[in-house]
Amino acid sequence: VVRRRLLQRYEHQPFISCLAGFYSCRWKRYQRRRTEPGKCCCKTVNSFCFSLVFLYMWGEAKNDYNNFDWYNYGNLGFWFLWSLVLLIVAAILFMYITLLLVLAMCLLAEGQQLHLHWSHKIGTFLVLVFSITALFIFSVLWGDQWKTVRLSFQVTAPYLHIGAIIIMVLLSWPLALHAIRADKKVVQVIILGPYLAILLFLFLIPLGMYSPCIREMGTLGPKPTLIGHRGAPMLAPENTEMSFQKTIEHGGDGLETDVTISYDGVPFLMHDSTLRRTTNIKEVYPNDTVQNAALFSWDTLQELNAGTWFLKDKPFSCMSSLSRADENQAMNQSIYKLSNFLRLADSQNKLVIFDLYRPPEKHPYRNSWINRTLEVILNESGIRPHLVLWLENDMRSFVQSVAPGFQQTMGSKAPVEDLLMDNIVKLNLAYTEMSSEDIRKYAEANITTNFYVVNEPWLFSLAWCSGAHSVTTNAVHTLKNLSQPLFLMTPQQYNIMWILTDLTSVLLISLIFAL
């Protein structure tokens, strides 16, 4: 009979008993032998890493949650805040796997074996599969989000660096205990070598770090002006009179919208190709919900309500609660004519920029859409030409000849020489194309830059520090309150923070290994 040697009983050491109970559900068992030095739970570490990457990516994607929910609406046919649900799930899974990892490190530090319970093995596997699958799907369908992650590093890198140093300090305790218990020098080197190499890399990484928000005093440019994206869609139904009024009330400098032409030639404001999402057409004309919006007459469009959907669907997770007066006003919004929109902008001296959608095949204005829009702008609205940022690239030369006062705007980057040849004075770019070097280059040629759609304070701060002249945003009411960029600091302040962090961590790690 093999004699079993009792090293300890869990119940006689409450701390270890608690750790082992949560980790392996072994509350009253004997441990037969201690773990071999260097043993670790690779699956838990892998799950932790992938879940951390996905949580960070999805957290930084908050700026585009509305686009994600709108994409799902187009595929599923009903509105739901899937983006918020996904964030909550990712956070819960990350906290779960982090707890398991902490328990494992504590058990290893006490020299205990890692007996992960079968339920935790399944949980760890599910976290790993979920994180990898989510990262793969988003890489395929929404690859631009990685550009957002790279941009975020420009403002969060100094603080991520400090967080990484703190983690390395915390890891020094179990690693030191593990190394001391190792019988062979080779094992100690295997344990401590990678740790010290990573630590040295973290100490030196600020030497190659770049952030436009780390700059000398007095070099920060003016705050970018704010252009309301379809008005103020967090406060009112998008592309309605109420929405643009809200933008004006909160100090927006410009108004952005989308223009479609009705079947009888009336330009009106509508982003989607159908009326399903932002009107009550399902109740009024249930058989025409998938018909192109441009195929309806203006009289028919006037019958629809363009506000009740906003109160029902609540399209933004961070929407402010509306007053009773605002709710009543939202419920009575209708589809807005381009001419009325332009008169409002002119009366308030606001810039306007819009995407102009060409009507579908067999539409009476299919080939005269630009001419009809120009008629409304120049003859019916009375707006001063310098307030119009003309974005449409088709027939640009013709537009310049009949409306030389428009501010010609391009929707993509191009060589400075080509832009000047076309009399371009402004670029309207996706925020993922943000580059302080390009902004500076275009500014030297008197070409300003506008970035869309910028909703989050950190992204607006990055645009500000990079020198952007304006941004299109859903959140005029919040960004207007920023008096200076977030994360702004001088190089001297960052050097002090960097050096103090490194010195403090060296001291703490040395004390841990010495004790």
C-alpha positions in Angstrom: 0.0 0.0 0.0 1.4 3.3 -1.0 1.5 5.5 1.9 0.1 9.0 1.4 2.1 11.8 3.1 0.0 14.6 4.4 1.7 18.0 3.9 -1.3 20.1 5.0 -5.0 20.2 5.2 -6.9 23.0 3.5 -9.2 23.5 6.4 -6.4 24.2 8.8 -5.2 27.1 6.7 -8.3 29.3 6.1 -6.7 31.5 3.5 -5.4 28.6 1.3 -8.7 26.7 1.9 -10.6 29.7 0.6 -8.4 30.1 -2.5 -8.5 26.4 -3.3 -12.3 26.3 -2.7 -13.0 29.1 -5.1 -10.5 27.9 -7.7 -11.0 24.1 -7.6 -14.1 23.6 -5.3 -11.8 21.5 -3.0 -12.8 22.8 0.4 -11.9 19.7 2.6 -9.3 17.7 0.8 -5.7 16.9 1.3 -3.0 18.2 -1.0 -0.6 15.3 -1.7 2.3 17.2 -3.1 3.4 20.7 -3.9 3.4 22.1 -7.4 6.6 22.0 -9.5 8.2 25.5 -10.0 7.4 27.0 -13.3 4.0 25.3 -13.6 1.2 27.7 -14.7 -2.2 27.7 -16.2 -1.7 28.7 -19.8 -5.3 28.5 -20.8 -6.3 31.0 -18.2 -3.5 33.4 -19.2 -4.5 33.1 -22.9 -8.2 33.7 -22.1 -7.2 36.7 -20.0 -5.1 38.2 -22.8 -7.7 37.8 -25.5 -10.5 39.0 -23.3 -8.5 42.1 -22.3 -7.7 42.9 -25.9 -11.4 42.6 -26.9 -12.6 44.6 -23.9 -10.2 47.4 -24.7 -11.1 47.4 -28.4 -14.8 47.4 -27.7 -14.5 50.0 -25.0 -12.7 52.4 -27.3 -15.3 51.6 -30.0 -17.9 53.4 -28.0 -17.7 56.4 -30.4 -19.3 54.2 -33.0 -21.8 52.2 -31.0 -24.7 53.9 -32.9 -23.3 52.7 -36.2 -23.0 49.2 -34.9 -26.6 49.2 -33.7 -27.8 50.7 -36.9 -26.0 47.9 -38.8 -27.8 45.3 -36.8 -31.1 47.1 -37.3 -30.6 46.8 -41.0 -30.1 43.1 -40.7 -32.5 42.2 -38.0 -35.3 44.6 -38.7 -35.7 45.9 -35.1 -33.8 48.3 -32.9 -31.9 47.2 -29.8 -28.8 48.5 -28.0 -26.6 45.5 -28.9 -23.5 47.5 -28.5 -24.2 48.1 -24.8 -25.1 44.4 -24.2 -21.8 43.3 -25.8 -19.8 45.7 -23.6 -21.5 44.4 -20.5 -20.8 40.8 -21.5 -17.2 41.5 -22.4 -16.7 43.2 -19.0 -18.3 40.4 -17.0 -16.2 37.7 -18.8 -13.0 39.7 -18.3 -13.7 40.1 -14.6 -14.4 36.4 -14.3 -11.2 35.4 -16.0 -9.2 38.0 -14.0 -10.5 36.5 -10.8 -9.5 33.0 -11.8 -6.0 34.3 -12.7 -5.6 36.1 -9.4 -6.6 33.0 -7.5 -4.2 30.9 -9.6 -1.3 33.3 -8.9 -2.1 33.3 -5.2 -2.2 29.5 -5.1 1.1 29.3 -7.0 2.7 31.8 -4.6 1.7 29.5 -1.7 3.2 26.5 -3.5 -0.1 24.8 -4.2 -1.2 22.8 -7.1 -3.6 24.2 -9.6 -6.7 21.9 -9.9 -9.1 24.0 -11.9 -12.6 22.8 -11.4 -14.4 21.4 -14.5 -16.9 24.2 -14.5 -14.1 26.8 -14.5 -12.4 24.9 -17.4 -15.6 25.2 -19.4 -15.9 28.9 -18.4 -12.3 29.6 -19.4 -12.8 27.9 -22.7 -16.0 29.8 -23.4 -14.2 33.1 -22.6 -11.4 32.2 -25.0 -13.7 31.2 -27.8 -16.0 34.2 -27.3 -13.0 36.7 -27.4 -11.3 35.1 -30.4 -14.5 34.8 -32.3 -15.5 38.4 -31.6 -12.1 39.7 -32.5 -12.2 37.8 -35.8 -15.7 38.9 -36.7 -15.0 42.5 -36.0 -11.7 42.3 -37.9 -13.6 41.0 -41.0 -16.7 43.2 -40.8 -15.5 46.3 -39.0 -11.7 46.4 -39.6 -11.6 50.1 -39.3 -12.1 49.8 -35.6 -8.5 48.7 -35.2 -7.6 52.2 -36.6 -9.6 53.6 -33.7 -7.6 51.4 -31.3 -4.3 52.7 -32.7 -5.6 56.3 -32.4 -6.6 55.7 -28.8 -3.0 54.7 -28.0 -1.9 58.2 -28.8 -3.8 59.5 -25.7 -3.9 56.4 -23.5 -0.4 55.1 -24.0 1.2 57.1 -21.1 -1.5 55.7 -18.7 -1.4 52.2 -20.1 2.3 52.3 -19.5 1.8 53.1 -15.8 -0.9 50.3 -15.6 1.5 47.8 -17.1 4.2 48.8 -14.6 1.8 48.3 -11.7 0.9 44.8 -13.0 4.6 43.9 -13.2 5.0 45.0 -9.6 2.1 42.9 -8.5 3.5 39.9 -10.4 6.9 40.2 -8.7 5.5 38.8 -5.5 4.4 35.3 -6.8 7.4 35.2 -9.2 9.8 35.9 -6.4 8.4 33.2 -4.2 8.3 30.8 -7.1 12.0 31.5 -8.0 13.2 31.1 -4.4 11.5 27.7 -4.2 13.2 26.6 -7.4 16.0 24.1 -6.8 17.9 24.7 -10.0 19.5 27.9 -11.3 18.2 27.1 -14.8 14.6 27.1 -13.6 15.2 30.4 -11.8 16.5 31.9 -15.0 13.5 30.6 -17.0 11.2 32.2 -14.5 12.9 35.5 -14.0 14.5 36.0 -17.5 11.3 36.8 -19.4 10.0 38.9 -16.5 13.0 41.1 -16.3 13.2 41.5 -20.1 9.5 42.6 -20.2 10.2 45.0 -17.3 13.2 46.5 -19.0 11.1 47.0 -22.2 8.4 48.8 -20.2 10.9 51.0 -18.6 12.3 52.2 -21.9 9.2 52.2 -24.1 8.4 55.9 -23.4 11.5 56.8 -25.4 9.6 55.8 -28.6 6.1 57.0 -27.5 4.3 59.7 -29.4 1.2 61.6 -28.3 0.0 65.0 -29.7 -1.4 65.7 -26.3 2.1 65.8 -24.8 3.2 69.3 -25.9 4.8 72.5 -24.7 2.7 75.2 -23.1 1.3 77.7 -25.5 1.5 75.4 -28.6 -2.1 74.1 -28.4 -4.3 75.4 -31.2 -7.8 76.7 -30.9 -10.7 74.4 -30.0 -12.2 72.7 -33.0 -15.6 74.1 -34.0 -18.6 71.7 -33.6 -20.9 70.7 -36.5 -24.1 68.8 -35.4 -24.3 65.5 -37.2 -27.9 65.3 -38.4 -28.5 68.0 -35.7 -28.3 66.8 -32.1 -29.5 63.1 -32.4 -28.9 62.4 -28.8 -31.4 65.1 -27.8 -34.0 65.0 -30.6 -35.0 62.9 -33.6 -32.2 63.1 -36.3 -32.6 65.4 -39.3 -35.7 67.1 -37.9 -36.2 70.8 -37.1 -36.1 70.1 -33.4 -32.7 68.4 -33.8 -31.1 71.3 -35.6 -32.7 73.8 -33.1 -31.1 71.8 -30.3 -27.7 72.1 -32.0 -28.1 75.8 -32.2 -29.2 76.1 -28.6 -26.1 74.3 -27.5 -23.7 76.5 -29.4 -23.0 74.4 -32.5 -21.2 76.2 -35.3 -22.6 74.2 -38.2 -25.2 71.7 -39.2 -24.7 68.5 -41.1 -27.5 66.5 -42.9 -28.4 64.2 -45.7 -30.4 65.2 -48.7 -32.8 63.0 -50.8 -35.1 64.2 -53.6 -38.7 63.2 -53.6 -40.4 61.8 -56.7 -41.9 65.2 -57.5 -38.6 67.1 -57.0 -38.7 68.3 -53.4 -35.3 67.9 -51.7 -35.8 66.7 -48.1 -33.6 65.4 -45.3 -33.3 61.6 -44.9 -30.2 59.5 -44.1 -31.5 56.0 -44.8 -32.5 54.8 -48.2 -35.9 53.7 -46.8 -38.3 55.4 -44.3 -38.5 52.4 -42.0 -36.2 53.4 -39.2 -37.0 57.1 -38.7 -40.7 57.4 -39.5 -44.0 55.6 -38.8 -44.4 54.3 -42.4 -45.0 50.9 -41.0 -48.3 52.1 -39.5 -49.3 54.4 -42.3 -48.1 52.5 -45.4 -47.2 49.0 -44.2 -46.7 47.7 -47.8 -44.1 50.3 -48.7 -41.6 50.0 -45.8 -38.8 48.8 -48.0 -39.5 51.2 -50.9 -36.8 53.8 -51.6 -37.5 57.1 -49.8 -37.0 59.1 -53.1 -39.9 57.3 -54.7 -42.5 59.0 -52.5 -44.1 62.3 -53.4 -43.7 65.2 -51.0 -47.4 65.1 -50.1 -47.1 61.5 -49.0 -43.9 62.3 -47.0 -45.7 65.0 -45.1 -48.2 62.5 -43.8 -45.5 60.7 -41.9 -44.3 61.3 -38.3 -40.5 61.5 -37.9 -40.3 61.7 -34.1 -42.2 58.9 -32.3 -39.5 56.3 -33.2 -37.0 58.4 -31.2 -38.9 58.1 -28.0 -39.7 54.4 -28.6 -36.2 53.1 -29.7 -33.9 55.4 -27.7 -31.1 55.1 -30.3 -28.3 56.1 -27.9 -27.3 54.4 -24.7 -26.2 57.7 -23.2 -29.3 59.7 -24.1 -30.3 62.3 -21.6 -33.7 62.2 -20.1 -36.1 64.5 -22.0 -38.3 67.0 -20.4 -42.1 66.7 -20.9 -42.0 69.6 -23.3 -39.2 68.0 -25.3 -41.1 64.7 -25.5 -44.2 66.5 -26.8 -42.1 68.4 -29.3 -40.3 65.2 -30.5 -43.6 63.4 -31.0 -44.8 66.0 -33.4 -41.7 66.2 -35.7 -42.2 65.7 -39.4 -39.8 65.2 -42.4 -37.8 68.4 -42.9 -37.5 70.1 -46.3 -34.1 71.2 -47.5 -35.3 74.8 -48.1 -36.5 75.2 -44.5 -33.3 73.7 -43.2 -31.2 76.2 -45.2 -33.4 79.2 -44.0 -32.9 78.1 -40.4 -29.1 77.9 -40.9 -29.0 81.3 -42.6 -31.0 83.0 -39.9 -28.6 81.7 -37.3 -25.5 82.2 -39.4 -24.5 78.5 -39.3 -22.5 76.6 -41.8 -24.2 73.7 -43.6 -22.7 70.5 -45.1 -24.7 67.6 -46.5 -24.4 64.4 -48.3 -26.5 64.5 -51.5 -28.0 61.2 -52.6 -28.6 60.5 -56.2 -32.2 59.2 -56.9 -32.6 55.6 -58.0 -33.2 54.4 -61.6 -36.4 55.7 -63.3 -36.6 58.6 -61.0 -37.7 61.8 -62.8 -34.7 63.7 -61.3 -32.2 60.9 -61.7 -30.0 63.0 -64.0 -30.9 66.5 -62.8 -30.5 66.0 -59.0 -27.7 68.4 -58.7 -29.4 71.1 -60.7 -32.6 70.7 -58.7 -30.7 71.0 -55.4 -28.9 74.1 -56.6 -32.2 75.7 -57.6 -33.4 75.2 -54.0 -30.2 76.6 -52.5 -29.8 79.6 -54.8 -33.4 80.6 -55.6 -35.7 79.2 -52.9 -33.8 79.3 -49.6 -32.0 82.6 -49.7 -29.0 81.2 -47.8 -25.7 83.2 -48.1 -23.4 81.1 -50.4 -20.4 81.3 -48.0 -22.3 79.3 -45.4 -22.6 76.3 -47.8 -19.8 73.7 -47.6 -20.3 71.9 -51.0 -19.3 68.3 -50.7 -20.7 66.5 -53.7 -17.9 65.8 -56.2 -20.0 65.2 -59.3 -20.3 68.3 -61.6 -18.0 70.3 -59.3 -16.8 72.6 -62.0 -20.4 73.4 -63.0 -21.3 74.1 -59.4 -18.4 76.4 -59.0 -19.5 78.3 -62.1 -23.0 78.9 -60.9 -22.3 79.2 -57.2 -18.7 80.6 -56.8 -19.4 81.6 -53.2 -19.7 78.0 -52.0 -16.9 76.6 -49.9 -15.7 73.7 -52.0 -15.1 70.7 -49.7 -13.5 67.3 -50.6 -14.4 64.0 -48.9 -11.0 62.3 -49.3 -7.3 63.1 -49.0 -5.5 64.2 -52.2 -2.2 65.9 -53.1 -2.2 69.6 -52.1 -1.7 70.6 -55.7 -4.8 68.8 -56.9 -6.9 70.3 -54.1 -5.8 73.8 -54.9 -6.5 73.2 -58.6 -10.1 72.3 -57.7 -10.4 75.3 -55.3 -10.8 73.0 -52.3 -10.8 74.9 -49.0 -11.8 72.1 -46.6 -11.4 68.4 -46.2 -14.2 66.3 -44.7 -12.6 63.1 -43.5 -13.5 60.1 -41.4 -11.8 60.4 -38.0 -9.9 57.2 -38.6 -7.8 59.2 -41.1 -6.7 61.7 -38.5 -3.0 62.6 -38.7 -1.5 65.7 -37.2 1.2 65.7 -39.9 -1.5 65.7 -42.7 -3.5 68.4 -40.8 -0.4 70.6 -40.6 0.4 70.0 -44.3 -3.0 71.0 -45.5 -3.2 74.0 -43.1 0.0 75.4 -44.7 -2.0 75.5 -48.0 -5.0 77.2 -46.2 -7.0 74.0 -46.4 -8.9 73.3 -43.2 -9.9 69.8 -42.0 -13.2 68.5 -40.5 -13.4 65.0 -39.0 -16.6 62.9 -38.6 -18.2 61.5 -36.5 -16.4 62.4 -33.2 -18.5 61.8 -30.1 -16.2 60.7 -27.3 -14.3 63.3 -25.3 -11.0 61.4 -25.7 -11.4 61.4 -29.5 -12.3 65.0 -29.5 -9.3 65.8 -27.4 -7.1 63.9 -29.8 -8.5 65.9 -32.7 -7.9 69.2 -30.8 -4.3 68.3 -30.0 -3.7 67.2 -33.6 -4.8 70.6 -34.9 -8.2 69.7 -36.4 -10.3 72.8 -37.3 -13.7 71.3 -36.8 -15.5 68.0 -36.1 -18.9 66.6 -36.9 -20.5 65.2 -33.8 -23.6 63.7 -32.3 -22.7 65.2 -28.9 -22.5 69.0 -29.3 -24.1 69.3 -25.9 -21.2 67.5 -24.1 -18.2 68.4 -26.2 -19.0 72.2 -25.9 -18.2 71.9 -22.2 -14.6 70.8 -22.6 -12.3 73.7 -21.8 -9.1 71.9 -22.6 -8.2 68.4 -24.1 -8.2 65.4 -21.8 -4.8 63.9 -21.1 -3.0 67.2 -22.0 0.4 67.6 -20.4 3.8 69.1 -21.0 6.8 66.9 -21.9 8.4 67.8 -18.6 5.3 66.7 -16.7 5.3 63.4 -18.5 9.0 62.8 -17.9 8.5 63.3 -14.2 5.6 60.9 -14.2 7.6 58.4 -16.2 10.8 58.6 -14.1 8.9 58.5 -10.8 6.9 55.4 -11.9 10.0 53.6 -13.0 12.0 54.4 -9.8 9.1 53.5 -7.5 8.5 50.2 -9.3 12.3 49.4 -9.1 12.2 50.1 -5.4 9.1 48.0 -4.7 10.3 45.1 -6.8 13.7 45.1 -5.2 12.1 45.1 -1.7 9.8 42.2 -2.7 12.7 40.1 -3.9 14.9 41.0 -1.0 12.2 40.1 1.6 
